[in-house]
Amino acid sequence: EQTFAQQIEQLRQTLRYHEYQYHVLDEPKIPDAEYDRLFHQLKALEQAHPEFADSHSPTQRVGAKPLAGFAQVTHEIPMLSLDNAFSDEEFNAFVKRIQDRLGVLPEPLTFCCEPKLDGLAVSILYENGVLTQAATRGDGTTGEDITANIRTIRNIPLQLLTDNPPARLEVRGEVFMPQAGFEKLNEMALAKGEKTFANPRNAAAGSLRQLDPKITRQRPLMLNAYGIGVAEGVLLPDTHFARLQWLKSIGIPVNKEIELCNGVENVLKFYRTMAEKRPHLGYDIDGTVLKINDIALQEQLGFISKAPRWAIAYKFPAQEELTV
Ligand SMILES: Cc1ccc(Cn2cc(C(N)=O)ccc2=O)c(C)c1
């Protein structure tokens, strides 16, 4: 015979497991209706026993009331934007710059190749395994606190699926609206004489900017993680691809098209394959993101963050140190 507390905790674990199977592995073990039944069973138990309330329960996705405005969040690590390439030649020039900086390496460079989802970049902070804050990218340094809205997105876990969570883990990813959900949303908006959205990206942006989470909750948004910002109390894998696999293993959804490519030819093949897949992915992408997979090499290469691309300091030769 289980106590109510045990029943409630068991249902929470069961729901988290099924959310992982459905949203992260795309391998549901039960029909949607069965998940729905369990979900409402937990809700009823929690309402009957408020002493066991827990804000991280799978039932706690919609905040109480609308916000008056969005607080600001300063990113501990800036969320920088990417340089663009628009041709094979420009990508080759990018690789050559890397090789010149690294010095020619024995084996070909390994790239982690990802589709570039056309949505909004967000930062989601988990402290001791529970979701505590989420923010938009903003200008890269400061974003808006959209925690309440992010909590309503069903494929974002409110709690990481691990027994020993990191003290702090910042997940970075793209929030997007699949095309089918976008079309359904615009149909409903038309039927209600409300404004429609021009494209899924605008619809996602508009949905995340809602002050009332009850509205955001009705929007078909999803997250795909693409990286890690702050990480404390955990030893991360030493390649980007392995880090994404780790995120997936603890319940964070990662795009299934991501793959490793050795050498430039295979990267360009990935780019062409994604161009072919683009019309039937079910969500908008505006290109690919190609990253050096090895973290040590990433750190060796660093960022061109502060330096503007349009200005350069042309210095005089160093003067001989004045000896006194
Ligand atoms: C009514 C209803 C309930 C749940 C879902 C989607 N879904 C399914 C599962 C599942 N099958 O394990 C788990 C989580 C979840 O979000 C839909 C589409 C509709």
The ligand as an SDF file (V2000), in Angstrom:
LIG
                    3D

 19 20  0  0  0  0  0  0  0  0999 V2000
   -3.4910   14.3130  -25.0560 C   0  0  0  0  0  0  0  0  0  0  0  0
   -2.0230   14.2660  -25.3640 C   0  0  0  0  0  0  0  0  0  0  0  0
   -1.1070   13.9140  -24.3710 C   0  0  0  0  0  0  0  0  0  0  0  0
    0.2570   13.8690  -24.6700 C   0  0  0  0  0  0  0  0  0  0  0  0
    0.7060   14.1970  -25.9250 C   0  0  0  0  0  0  0  0  0  0  0  0
    2.1640   14.1770  -26.2710 C   0  0  0  0  0  0  0  0  0  0  0  0
    2.9230   13.4020  -25.2980 N   0  0  0  0  0  0  0  0  0  0  0  0
    2.8800   12.0340  -25.3770 C   0  0  0  0  0  0  0  0  0  0  0  0
    3.6220   11.2750  -24.5020 C   0  0  0  0  0  0  0  0  0  0  0  0
    3.5810    9.7720  -24.6170 C   0  0  0  0  0  0  0  0  0  0  0  0
    2.7420    9.2530  -25.4980 N   0  0  0  0  0  0  0  0  0  0  0  0
    4.3500    9.0970  -23.9170 O   0  0  0  0  0  0  0  0  0  0  0  0
    4.4240   11.8730  -23.5120 C   0  0  0  0  0  0  0  0  0  0  0  0
    4.4360   13.2670  -23.4330 C   0  0  0  0  0  0  0  0  0  0  0  0
    3.6680   14.0420  -24.3400 C   0  0  0  0  0  0  0  0  0  0  0  0
    3.6590   15.2960  -24.2740 O   0  0  0  0  0  0  0  0  0  0  0  0
   -0.2310   14.5520  -26.9210 C   0  0  0  0  0  0  0  0  0  0  0  0
    0.2560   14.9170  -28.3030 C   0  0  0  0  0  0  0  0  0  0  0  0
   -1.5750   14.5990  -26.6290 C   0  0  0  0  0  0  0  0  0  0  0  0
  1  2  1  0
  2  3  1  0
  2 19  2  0
  3  4  2  0
  4  5  1  0
  5  6  1  0
  5 17  2  0
  6  7  1  0
  7  8  1  0
  7 15  1  0
  8  9  2  0
  9 10  1  0
  9 13  1  0
 10 11  1  0
 10 12  2  0
 13 14  2  0
 14 15  1  0
 15 16  2  0
 17 18  1  0
 17 19  1  0
M  END
$$$$
